[in-house]
Amino acid sequence: MTIGRSADIERFLASVGWAGADHATLAEDASFRRYERVTMADDRAVLMDAPPGREDVRPFMRIAHKLAALGFSAPRILATDEKAGFLLLEDLGDSTFTRLLDAGEAPEPLYTLATDVLIDLHEKPVDEVVPPGVDAYSDDLFVAEAELLVQWYIPAVLGEVNADRTVADRTLKEYRDMWMRLLPLARRVPETLVLRDFHVDNLIRLDGRDGASACGLLDFQDAVAGPVTYDFVSLVEDARRDVDDDLVVALRDRYLAAFPAVDAAAFDISCAILGAQRHCKVLGIFTRLRDRDGKEGYLHHVPRLWRLLQRSAGHPALAPLRDWLDVNIPVPMRIVPPPRSVG
């Protein structure tokens, strides 16, 4: 963070009654956003620093207001400077599901609470939960995200440090066409507000609140309108944490029991396709975070991502993806990308 940006933060805090507040950096974000806890006497809040030109606070504000209106526990927005890229947010505390799990808490109650949040959200009509201005999760966007695998991961494992991050035109066209054939199968489920990063790092237990409101929601600015399966897969096929298979089955059954009109086979196919899409995307993102942004801490999740991707691709409906991967990223290439050489 530059000296000028630090001064801008102090001016913003002073303008909203937080002059002289103490600062403590919170966990690093994979985006360009930064978060700080600010403390003054007995009051605490969270500062979101979203540099203009790289980030935009308005999507977060839009979704936060909608979630709060629906009764969910998004952080209250205490003060804003949209032009400068600052938000002052309610501090929901430190009890993220990740920290609770790492401290030894039982997974089942936490994952059940998260699943119940999705059930409560998905029970509401789509036109009630998706605010104006939120884009659809289009096939073009799904495919563009999946292409991160071939733009970043493949060159990294091939050691093509100085090459353009592309593959042969025919191979890339085959990849895109394959996803365009698969995605209609993923849409044979209802649509809803998709929060996009619904996993234990972004969920927080709030003692003293009941039902779904006991689960705080921390990261949703990229929300779109799309299949109900996406956030469920994001929760149970987490790039950063293993989830017990028996627990996944129990959560799936709990979710489907709440929606008897949803065809279970269509749900499972949608989960397989969107899970595979997400794993391809994240393999590319984690590689890009190292090679473009200098953030080294994500690639140790690559073996888990490949296990998840291979399992998703094992669904009969995903045979085209499985065949493409076998040709273009055979098993010996499914590795943590080696460090980039210099020159």
Secondary structure, DSSP 8 states (H G I E B T S, - for coil): --HHHHHHHHHHHHHTT-TT-EEEE----SSS-EEEEEEETTEEEEEEE--BTTB-SHHHHHHHHHHHHTT-B---EEEEETTTTEEEEE---S-BHHHHHHTT--HHHHHHHHHHHHHHHHTS-HHHHS-TT--B--HHHHHHHHTHIIIIIHHHHHT-TTS-S---HHHHHHHHHHHHHHHHHHTSS-EEEE-S--SGGGEEE-TT--GGGGEEE---TT-EEEETHHHHHHHHS-TTS---HHHHHHHHHHHHHH-TTS-HHHHHHHHHHHHHHHHHHHHHHHHHHHHTT---TTGGGHHHHHHHHHHHHTSGGGHHHHHHHHHHS-GGG-S--------
